[in-house]
Amino acid sequence: MTGNVSGEMYRYTPGVPAASGSRRRPKITATLDPELLASVDAYVAAHPDLDRSAVIDEALRLWRTRELELAMEAQFAAPDGIDPAERQAWDHIRRAAAARQLGAGSDRT
């Protein structure tokens, strides 16, 4: 499954490396937990079409997806600053409009 956010393609299929195109990929150095690295190496050994970079790319994509989900949850959970009385008034208007719309459709045959 793929998605597109801000012009960047995101892939959600585990174990399948994303096409990097002709873009040059930067090299980094990271210190990893030996058990995690052993898991990565075992996975790569079982999937010869992948390498460590592909597994780490997928892990980072999943991490980024989770971070975006957490940010959206926090955004929607945060108070929006709307006065409760105003929200109640708008809810009343919305319900009345929906009732009018649905009521108008039920008279038709």
C-alpha positions as CSV (number, residue, x, y, z in Angstrom):
1,M,0.0,0.0,0.0
2,T,1.3,3.5,-0.8
3,G,0.4,7.0,0.2
4,N,1.4,10.4,-0.8
5,V,2.0,13.2,1.8
6,S,3.5,16.5,0.7
7,G,4.7,15.1,-2.5
8,E,6.6,12.2,-0.9
9,M,5.6,8.6,-1.4
10,Y,5.2,6.5,1.7
11,R,5.1,2.7,1.5
12,Y,3.4,0.5,4.1
13,T,4.3,-3.0,2.9
14,P,6.8,-4.5,5.3
15,G,9.8,-6.2,3.8
16,V,9.7,-4.6,0.4
17,P,12.3,-1.9,-0.2
18,A,11.0,1.4,-1.6
19,A,12.4,2.4,-5.0
20,S,14.9,5.2,-4.4
21,G,15.1,6.3,-8.0
22,S,18.2,7.9,-9.2
23,R,18.5,10.0,-6.0
24,R,21.8,9.5,-4.1
25,R,21.3,8.1,-0.7
26,P,23.3,9.6,2.2
27,K,25.4,7.2,4.3
28,I,25.1,7.4,8.1
29,T,26.7,5.8,11.1
30,A,24.5,4.6,13.9
31,T,25.2,2.6,17.0
32,L,22.6,-0.2,17.3
33,D,21.5,-2.6,20.0
34,P,23.3,-5.9,19.2
35,E,20.1,-7.9,19.5
36,L,18.3,-5.7,17.1
37,L,21.2,-5.9,14.6
38,A,21.2,-9.7,15.0
39,S,17.5,-9.6,14.1
40,V,18.1,-7.5,11.1
41,D,20.9,-9.7,9.9
42,A,18.8,-12.9,10.4
43,Y,16.0,-11.3,8.4
44,V,18.4,-10.2,5.6
45,A,19.8,-13.7,5.5
46,A,16.3,-15.2,5.0
47,H,15.5,-12.6,2.3
48,P,18.5,-12.3,0.0
49,D,16.8,-9.6,-2.1
50,L,17.1,-7.2,0.9
51,D,20.0,-5.7,2.7
52,R,20.4,-3.9,6.1
53,S,19.6,-0.6,4.5
54,A,16.2,-1.8,3.2
55,V,15.3,-3.1,6.6
56,I,16.3,0.1,8.4
57,D,14.5,2.2,5.8
58,E,11.3,0.2,6.5
59,A,11.8,0.6,10.2
60,L,12.2,4.3,9.9
61,R,9.2,4.6,7.6
62,L,7.1,2.8,10.3
63,W,8.5,5.0,13.0
64,R,7.7,8.1,10.9
65,T,4.2,6.9,10.3
66,R,3.7,6.3,14.0
67,E,5.0,9.7,14.9
68,L,2.6,11.3,12.4
69,E,-0.3,9.3,13.9
70,L,0.7,10.5,17.4
71,A,0.9,14.1,16.3
72,M,-2.5,13.9,14.7
73,E,-4.0,12.3,17.8
74,A,-2.5,15.0,20.0
75,Q,-3.8,17.7,17.6
76,F,-7.3,16.4,17.7
77,A,-7.2,15.7,21.5
78,A,-6.0,19.2,22.3
79,P,-8.7,21.8,23.3
80,D,-9.6,23.9,20.3
81,G,-10.4,27.1,22.3
82,I,-14.1,27.2,21.2
83,D,-16.5,28.3,24.0
84,P,-18.7,25.3,24.9
85,A,-21.8,27.5,24.5
86,E,-20.8,28.4,21.0
87,R,-20.1,24.8,20.2
88,Q,-23.6,23.8,21.5
89,A,-25.2,26.5,19.4
90,W,-23.4,25.3,16.3
91,D,-24.4,21.7,17.1
92,H,-28.0,22.8,17.3
93,I,-27.8,24.6,14.0
94,R,-26.1,21.5,12.4
95,R,-28.8,19.1,13.7
96,A,-31.6,21.4,12.6
97,A,-30.2,21.7,9.1
98,A,-29.7,17.9,8.9
99,A,-33.3,17.3,10.0
100,R,-34.6,19.8,7.4
101,Q,-32.5,18.1,4.7
102,L,-33.5,14.6,5.7
103,G,-37.2,15.6,6.2
104,A,-37.4,17.2,2.7
105,G,-36.1,14.0,1.1
106,S,-38.7,11.8,2.9
107,D,-41.7,13.7,1.4
108,R,-40.6,12.8,-2.2
109,T,-42.1,9.7,-3.8
